[in-house]
Amino acid sequence: MLGIGETDDEVLQTAHDLRSAEVDLLTFGQYLQPTPKHMPVVRYITPEAFKWFKETIEPMGFKYLVAGPLVRSSYKAGDLFLEKVIGHHPHHYQPTLS
């Protein structure tokens, strides 16, 4: 989650560290303060900034990378699992009849 006071350099370094640890999946979304009792948003990340992060981090080699204001860690997780782990995209799945 972005928008809690991190710098762009910290985001890039964290992505680099994660890729060095062989992490394959990375999602970036906007932190939203759930209630007044929670930590406030420090900065709202623009869609252009999310695009810049994605384009800058893509060459690091993550197998799945998505960035946007409404992205969450579970963003399309089921589709990703089916496509990358099971081996087919859910929209192309053709069940076999016995």
Biotite code that builds the C-alpha atoms (Angstrom):
import biotite.structure as struc

atoms = struc.array([
    struc.Atom([0.000, 0.000, 0.000], chain_id="A", res_id=1, res_name="MET", atom_name="CA", element="C"),
    struc.Atom([1.345, 3.364, -1.002], chain_id="A", res_id=2, res_name="LEU", atom_name="CA", element="C"),
    struc.Atom([0.549, 6.750, 0.470], chain_id="A", res_id=3, res_name="GLY", atom_name="CA", element="C"),
    struc.Atom([1.779, 6.246, 4.039], chain_id="A", res_id=4, res_name="ILE", atom_name="CA", element="C"),
    struc.Atom([4.858, 8.447, 3.780], chain_id="A", res_id=5, res_name="GLY", atom_name="CA", element="C"),
    struc.Atom([7.205, 6.318, 1.685], chain_id="A", res_id=6, res_name="GLU", atom_name="CA", element="C"),
    struc.Atom([9.516, 7.917, -0.865], chain_id="A", res_id=7, res_name="THR", atom_name="CA", element="C"),
    struc.Atom([9.711, 6.825, -4.484], chain_id="A", res_id=8, res_name="ASP", atom_name="CA", element="C"),
    struc.Atom([13.257, 5.599, -3.843], chain_id="A", res_id=9, res_name="ASP", atom_name="CA", element="C"),
    struc.Atom([12.038, 3.460, -0.934], chain_id="A", res_id=10, res_name="GLU", atom_name="CA", element="C"),
    struc.Atom([9.364, 1.889, -3.157], chain_id="A", res_id=11, res_name="VAL", atom_name="CA", element="C"),
    struc.Atom([11.934, 1.094, -5.858], chain_id="A", res_id=12, res_name="LEU", atom_name="CA", element="C"),
    struc.Atom([14.437, -0.286, -3.344], chain_id="A", res_id=13, res_name="GLN", atom_name="CA", element="C"),
    struc.Atom([11.750, -2.455, -1.758], chain_id="A", res_id=14, res_name="THR", atom_name="CA", element="C"),
    struc.Atom([10.761, -3.816, -5.170], chain_id="A", res_id=15, res_name="ALA", atom_name="CA", element="C"),
    struc.Atom([14.415, -4.561, -5.913], chain_id="A", res_id=16, res_name="HIS", atom_name="CA", element="C"),
    struc.Atom([14.841, -6.307, -2.554], chain_id="A", res_id=17, res_name="ASP", atom_name="CA", element="C"),
    struc.Atom([11.702, -8.383, -3.110], chain_id="A", res_id=18, res_name="LEU", atom_name="CA", element="C"),
    struc.Atom([12.841, -9.450, -6.584], chain_id="A", res_id=19, res_name="ARG", atom_name="CA", element="C"),
    struc.Atom([16.299, -10.313, -5.181], chain_id="A", res_id=20, res_name="SER", atom_name="CA", element="C"),
    struc.Atom([14.490, -12.599, -2.728], chain_id="A", res_id=21, res_name="ALA", atom_name="CA", element="C"),
    struc.Atom([12.807, -14.280, -5.743], chain_id="A", res_id=22, res_name="GLU", atom_name="CA", element="C"),
    struc.Atom([9.361, -12.825, -5.090], chain_id="A", res_id=23, res_name="VAL", atom_name="CA", element="C"),
    struc.Atom([7.362, -13.171, -8.321], chain_id="A", res_id=24, res_name="ASP", atom_name="CA", element="C"),
    struc.Atom([4.126, -11.305, -7.576], chain_id="A", res_id=25, res_name="LEU", atom_name="CA", element="C"),
    struc.Atom([3.888, -7.646, -6.632], chain_id="A", res_id=26, res_name="LEU", atom_name="CA", element="C"),
    struc.Atom([0.849, -5.387, -6.266], chain_id="A", res_id=27, res_name="THR", atom_name="CA", element="C"),
    struc.Atom([0.732, -1.672, -5.483], chain_id="A", res_id=28, res_name="PHE", atom_name="CA", element="C"),
    struc.Atom([-2.416, 0.075, -4.297], chain_id="A", res_id=29, res_name="GLY", atom_name="CA", element="C"),
    struc.Atom([-3.421, 3.261, -2.526], chain_id="A", res_id=30, res_name="GLN", atom_name="CA", element="C"),
    struc.Atom([-3.649, 3.151, 1.267], chain_id="A", res_id=31, res_name="TYR", atom_name="CA", element="C"),
    struc.Atom([-7.055, 4.422, 2.370], chain_id="A", res_id=32, res_name="LEU", atom_name="CA", element="C"),
    struc.Atom([-7.716, 5.339, 5.988], chain_id="A", res_id=33, res_name="GLN", atom_name="CA", element="C"),
    struc.Atom([-10.489, 2.936, 7.066], chain_id="A", res_id=34, res_name="PRO", atom_name="CA", element="C"),
    struc.Atom([-11.628, 4.969, 10.097], chain_id="A", res_id=35, res_name="THR", atom_name="CA", element="C"),
    struc.Atom([-10.536, 8.143, 11.891], chain_id="A", res_id=36, res_name="PRO", atom_name="CA", element="C"),
    struc.Atom([-8.830, 5.905, 14.471], chain_id="A", res_id=37, res_name="LYS", atom_name="CA", element="C"),
    struc.Atom([-6.412, 4.569, 11.835], chain_id="A", res_id=38, res_name="HIS", atom_name="CA", element="C"),
    struc.Atom([-3.296, 6.202, 10.452], chain_id="A", res_id=39, res_name="MET", atom_name="CA", element="C"),
    struc.Atom([-4.167, 9.019, 8.014], chain_id="A", res_id=40, res_name="PRO", atom_name="CA", element="C"),
    struc.Atom([-3.224, 9.039, 4.340], chain_id="A", res_id=41, res_name="VAL", atom_name="CA", element="C"),
    struc.Atom([-0.010, 11.010, 3.882], chain_id="A", res_id=42, res_name="VAL", atom_name="CA", element="C"),
    struc.Atom([-0.232, 11.285, 0.087], chain_id="A", res_id=43, res_name="ARG", atom_name="CA", element="C"),
    struc.Atom([-2.649, 10.255, -2.625], chain_id="A", res_id=44, res_name="TYR", atom_name="CA", element="C"),
    struc.Atom([-0.744, 8.617, -5.465], chain_id="A", res_id=45, res_name="ILE", atom_name="CA", element="C"),
    struc.Atom([-1.830, 9.759, -8.926], chain_id="A", res_id=46, res_name="THR", atom_name="CA", element="C"),
    struc.Atom([-2.715, 7.245, -11.650], chain_id="A", res_id=47, res_name="PRO", atom_name="CA", element="C"),
    struc.Atom([0.294, 8.583, -13.582], chain_id="A", res_id=48, res_name="GLU", atom_name="CA", element="C"),
    struc.Atom([2.576, 7.798, -10.635], chain_id="A", res_id=49, res_name="ALA", atom_name="CA", element="C"),
    struc.Atom([1.202, 4.248, -10.401], chain_id="A", res_id=50, res_name="PHE", atom_name="CA", element="C"),
    struc.Atom([1.881, 3.863, -14.137], chain_id="A", res_id=51, res_name="LYS", atom_name="CA", element="C"),
    struc.Atom([5.429, 5.169, -13.631], chain_id="A", res_id=52, res_name="TRP", atom_name="CA", element="C"),
    struc.Atom([6.057, 2.698, -10.785], chain_id="A", res_id=53, res_name="PHE", atom_name="CA", element="C"),
    struc.Atom([4.793, -0.189, -12.930], chain_id="A", res_id=54, res_name="LYS", atom_name="CA", element="C"),
    struc.Atom([6.868, 0.809, -15.964], chain_id="A", res_id=55, res_name="GLU", atom_name="CA", element="C"),
    struc.Atom([9.972, 1.374, -13.824], chain_id="A", res_id=56, res_name="THR", atom_name="CA", element="C"),
    struc.Atom([9.646, -1.888, -11.891], chain_id="A", res_id=57, res_name="ILE", atom_name="CA", element="C"),
    struc.Atom([8.592, -4.170, -14.783], chain_id="A", res_id=58, res_name="GLU", atom_name="CA", element="C"),
    struc.Atom([12.183, -4.680, -16.039], chain_id="A", res_id=59, res_name="PRO", atom_name="CA", element="C"),
    struc.Atom([13.053, -6.229, -12.648], chain_id="A", res_id=60, res_name="MET", atom_name="CA", element="C"),
    struc.Atom([11.329, -9.396, -13.846], chain_id="A", res_id=61, res_name="GLY", atom_name="CA", element="C"),
    struc.Atom([8.258, -9.920, -11.675], chain_id="A", res_id=62, res_name="PHE", atom_name="CA", element="C"),
    struc.Atom([5.965, -12.542, -13.219], chain_id="A", res_id=63, res_name="LYS", atom_name="CA", element="C"),
    struc.Atom([2.913, -10.567, -12.101], chain_id="A", res_id=64, res_name="TYR", atom_name="CA", element="C"),
    struc.Atom([2.960, -6.850, -11.394], chain_id="A", res_id=65, res_name="LEU", atom_name="CA", element="C"),
    struc.Atom([-0.071, -4.616, -11.065], chain_id="A", res_id=66, res_name="VAL", atom_name="CA", element="C"),
    struc.Atom([-0.297, -1.060, -9.764], chain_id="A", res_id=67, res_name="ALA", atom_name="CA", element="C"),
    struc.Atom([-3.239, 1.272, -9.389], chain_id="A", res_id=68, res_name="GLY", atom_name="CA", element="C"),
    struc.Atom([-5.244, 3.233, -6.843], chain_id="A", res_id=69, res_name="PRO", atom_name="CA", element="C"),
    struc.Atom([-7.807, 0.465, -6.231], chain_id="A", res_id=70, res_name="LEU", atom_name="CA", element="C"),
    struc.Atom([-5.451, -2.520, -6.461], chain_id="A", res_id=71, res_name="VAL", atom_name="CA", element="C"),
    struc.Atom([-5.308, -4.805, -3.434], chain_id="A", res_id=72, res_name="ARG", atom_name="CA", element="C"),
    struc.Atom([-3.076, -7.802, -2.748], chain_id="A", res_id=73, res_name="SER", atom_name="CA", element="C"),
    struc.Atom([-5.936, -10.112, -3.703], chain_id="A", res_id=74, res_name="SER", atom_name="CA", element="C"),
    struc.Atom([-6.480, -8.273, -7.006], chain_id="A", res_id=75, res_name="TYR", atom_name="CA", element="C"),
    struc.Atom([-7.507, -10.955, -9.511], chain_id="A", res_id=76, res_name="LYS", atom_name="CA", element="C"),
    struc.Atom([-5.749, -13.528, -7.326], chain_id="A", res_id=77, res_name="ALA", atom_name="CA", element="C"),
    struc.Atom([-7.988, -16.357, -8.519], chain_id="A", res_id=78, res_name="GLY", atom_name="CA", element="C"),
    struc.Atom([-7.303, -15.607, -12.179], chain_id="A", res_id=79, res_name="ASP", atom_name="CA", element="C"),
    struc.Atom([-3.570, -15.405, -11.498], chain_id="A", res_id=80, res_name="LEU", atom_name="CA", element="C"),
    struc.Atom([-3.585, -18.720, -9.640], chain_id="A", res_id=81, res_name="PHE", atom_name="CA", element="C"),
    struc.Atom([-5.424, -20.500, -12.424], chain_id="A", res_id=82, res_name="LEU", atom_name="CA", element="C"),
    struc.Atom([-3.244, -19.031, -15.132], chain_id="A", res_id=83, res_name="GLU", atom_name="CA", element="C"),
    struc.Atom([0.190, -19.333, -13.505], chain_id="A", res_id=84, res_name="LYS", atom_name="CA", element="C"),
    struc.Atom([-0.175, -22.323, -11.193], chain_id="A", res_id=85, res_name="VAL", atom_name="CA", element="C"),
    struc.Atom([-2.861, -24.483, -12.758], chain_id="A", res_id=86, res_name="ILE", atom_name="CA", element="C"),
    struc.Atom([-1.806, -23.591, -16.280], chain_id="A", res_id=87, res_name="GLY", atom_name="CA", element="C"),
    struc.Atom([-4.863, -22.068, -17.923], chain_id="A", res_id=88, res_name="HIS", atom_name="CA", element="C"),
    struc.Atom([-6.687, -18.778, -17.939], chain_id="A", res_id=89, res_name="HIS", atom_name="CA", element="C"),
    struc.Atom([-10.130, -18.980, -16.289], chain_id="A", res_id=90, res_name="PRO", atom_name="CA", element="C"),
    struc.Atom([-11.851, -17.455, -19.302], chain_id="A", res_id=91, res_name="HIS", atom_name="CA", element="C"),
    struc.Atom([-10.370, -20.074, -21.603], chain_id="A", res_id=92, res_name="HIS", atom_name="CA", element="C"),
    struc.Atom([-11.142, -23.072, -19.419], chain_id="A", res_id=93, res_name="TYR", atom_name="CA", element="C"),
    struc.Atom([-12.985, -25.879, -21.132], chain_id="A", res_id=94, res_name="GLN", atom_name="CA", element="C"),
    struc.Atom([-14.115, -28.544, -18.653], chain_id="A", res_id=95, res_name="PRO", atom_name="CA", element="C"),
    struc.Atom([-13.941, -32.129, -19.784], chain_id="A", res_id=96, res_name="THR", atom_name="CA", element="C"),
    struc.Atom([-17.017, -34.283, -19.528], chain_id="A", res_id=97, res_name="LEU", atom_name="CA", element="C"),
    struc.Atom([-16.595, -37.833, -18.303], chain_id="A", res_id=98, res_name="SER", atom_name="CA", element="C"),
])
